[in-house]
């Protein structure tokens, strides 16, 4: 006779087996996909496999009805965008095994449409770390090895519009001193899987902060931004989670408003720089080139939270400059 404890033990054993199956499945993708992408696939697939175990259903291959039921259940706690990503991960796993994907079935597409109508499609956007916030943060950093690193990282992130994963992957070998300043090679990014790369330039202020970090750290090769161990740089580069925590900590210690500090993330320099460029009057093509965006749709999502007041003040100012007579008018 099976007891409740035995049932729990069997379920845990099944879950561990499925985690191992997913790890084996994704192991063949090493080198073909970024580590971040594979981590995302693993998280999504473990969630789906664990849910399938609760209803005694097979997760690979999965029946379309199973995937649809999973969507209808998870919509209670997950956004439509997250569910769409999870279905894409399920589709990915089936393609890896050369199996027919349940994602193309009408019952799954209808479940996703129900989820989209039930939840908001607007994705959460990282808070922008604009030049004003950047200045306050770097001015408030301590005159220490950690302070030098943090000032350099935040400045480089803002100037290059890099994602946190790109900052984590930067190496000293990617830097080039030029007569006109310092440039950085970003060899690969989320939207550049082929590795065509792009070049970004650092402002004189950021170049000075970066030079100070390299001087005091005495790092000459390898990862550009590193963890610190016992007051010395380690051989290990910072990961994306460490970068996110570093930014929040630096903002808090510099006296940035608590709500804003809590909303900053590893993407905040990228978002803030794009917003500043928009307010300054740069066109979409220039911003796309600076940040490595491939489509205007993604760019517009980044800059939509730019200072609305600043944009409109500039608009009204331009209107008055071209129509001085409006200055004394009192229109409705």
Secondary structure, 3 states (H helix, E strand, C coil): CCCHHHHHHHHHHHHHHHHHHHHHHHHCCECCECHHHHHHHHHHHHHHHHHHHHCCCCCCCCCHHHHHHHHHHHCCCCCHHHHHHHHHHHHHHHHHCCCCCHHHCHHHHHHHHHHHHHCCCCCCCCCCCCHHHHHHHHHHCCCCHHHHHHHHHHHHHHHHCCCHHHHHHCEHHHEEEECCEEEEEECCECCECCCCCEEEEECHHHHHHHHHHHHHHCCCCCECCEEEECCEEEEEECCHHHHHHHHHHHHHHCCCCHHHHHHCCCCHHHHHHHHHHHHCCCCHHHHHHHHCCCCHHHHHHHHCCCCHHHHHHHHHHHHHHHCHHHHHCCCC
